[in-house]
Amino acid sequence: MQTVKVNASTPYEVVIGAGVSAKIGDYLIELGCKGKVMIVTDSHVAPLYAEGVADELVYRGFEPSIYTFDAGEESKTLKVYGEILSFLAEEGFSRSDTVLALGGGVTGDMAGFAAATYMRGVTFINMPTTLLAAIDSSVGGKTAVDLPQGKNLVGAFYQPSLVLFDTDFIKTLPYDEIRNGLGEGVKYAVLEGGRIFEILSEGLTSETLEEFICLCVDAKRRIVEADEKEGGTRKLLNLGHTVAHAVETLTEFVVPHGVAVAYGVRVMARLANQRGELSEEEFYKIEEILLTNDLGLELNPIEELIPYFTADKKRAGDTLTLVTIAGIGDCRLTEIAIEDAGAYFMV
Ligand SMILES: NC(=O)c1ccc[n+]([C@@H]2O[C@H](COP(=O)([O-])OP(=O)(O)OC[C@H]3O[C@@H](n4cnc5c(N)ncnc54)[C@H](O)[C@@H]3O)[C@@H](O)[C@H]2O)c1
């Protein structure tokens, strides 16, 4: 078991290890929680883990309730968010009670937003159950729901009081979801280099899983501590995301987020190499890490993607902040005028 301490505006611990979910009641007592706990979960995760977590809470004197929504991004809506808030009110939750997310990034983002806003904020605990949520979305305090006009358009920065990731949860995760998490993992590998890159170059195994998650969480911790509200350096975490959002929109979200991010990293690596900013040797190392992790996707002609970069103009303004790759472990923020995007990408 390992612990990463995040010194955000509200400090908290991220605990990672096999079997840690069995101690959830003890952790909540340590945090000073008492009374009611709303477990927010989805329809795939509920039958696997919700009763076990609820039993632990009852054993430690808490009063848990379970709110289950239909699994999938389609549920990350104002409607389901509203239903969670109504359920909290119906069950008589007060400001001193707790919301606990048990699931992937969809659950964590939506339950976190409910916790941030119910009675102007109640204690929020995140128990991620996907690789993507463990290494990325559960840390950093971004909570949100989607609107028909776009993803994550309504939300808040709201830090959890604890993140508890039981590595045993990965055992039931379908292969496609592991691959999706590895997509965000490749992003950290290129941002950080070093051991994260080495682990994914060799292929993640059950022996390296805990170390890998800790290293990714620690990388995110450093970035979030330096820039919690994404005024500057936190934007580095958007490596691959401009292209990823274009791919997600183009494919109507058939390509899942993490896989789209890996695709975006590949496009950015190729671009950097063509622009003479990334050496041939490092470019091929990035290509190889993508192939090793089953993320060597066939690339669309860049002309098909460019119109989507500018689609967000109303929200993004006239400039596009790209995360460019100068080397493995050396990524930078580069601002370009949106009208120059075509020329920039068509080297
Ligand atoms: N807040 C942030 O900083 C941040 C960062 C990255 C992504 N995100 C968000 O995260 C979301 C994607 O997260 P995700 O990929 O975890 O999606 P998800 O929550 O939909 O989970 C993926 C699938 O795996 C299933 N599942 C989850 N855990 C399981 C387990 N242990 N065993 C079996 N099945 C399991 C879920 O039911 C779902 O079908 C997106 O909405 C994205 O916007 C947020």
The ligand as a Gaussian input file, in Angstrom:
#p B3LYP/6-31G(d) Opt

LIG

0 1
 N      -11.984000      15.163000     -13.563000
 C      -10.930000      14.984000     -14.311000
 O       -9.860000      15.533000     -14.079000
 C      -11.028000      14.038000     -15.482000
 C       -9.862000      13.622000     -16.161000
 C       -9.977000      12.694000     -17.188000
 C      -11.236000      12.197000     -17.538000
 N      -12.344000      12.630000     -16.863000
 C      -13.681000      12.100000     -17.185000
 O      -13.680000      10.708000     -16.878000
 C      -14.691000      10.077000     -17.648000
 C      -14.148000       8.768000     -18.199000
 O      -13.830000       7.940000     -17.108000
 P      -13.805000       6.348000     -17.245000
 O      -13.036000       5.996000     -18.458000
 O      -13.398000       5.798000     -15.939000
 O      -15.327000       6.034000     -17.620000
 P      -16.537000       5.354000     -16.815000
 O      -16.711000       5.935000     -15.493000
 O      -17.716000       5.392000     -17.739000
 O      -16.082000       3.833000     -16.654000
 C      -15.870000       3.055000     -17.813000
 C      -16.681000       1.753000     -17.785000
 O      -16.082000       0.834000     -16.884000
 C      -17.065000       0.299000     -15.991000
 N      -16.340000      -0.020000     -14.751000
 C      -15.810000       0.871000     -13.891000
 N      -15.078000       0.225000     -12.960000
 C      -15.191000      -1.098000     -13.220000
 C      -14.634000      -2.255000     -12.616000
 N      -13.761000      -2.201000     -11.601000
 N      -14.974000      -3.462000     -13.124000
 C      -15.817000      -3.535000     -14.223000
 N      -16.324000      -2.469000     -14.855000
 C      -16.011000      -1.263000     -14.367000
 C      -18.082000       1.393000     -15.880000
 O      -19.322000       0.910000     -15.451000
 C      -18.127000       1.916000     -17.320000
 O      -18.942000       1.082000     -18.094000
 C      -15.106000      11.069000     -18.727000
 O      -16.361000      11.596000     -18.405000
 C      -14.047000      12.164000     -18.641000
 O      -14.551000      13.433000     -18.998000
 C      -12.254000      13.528000     -15.850000

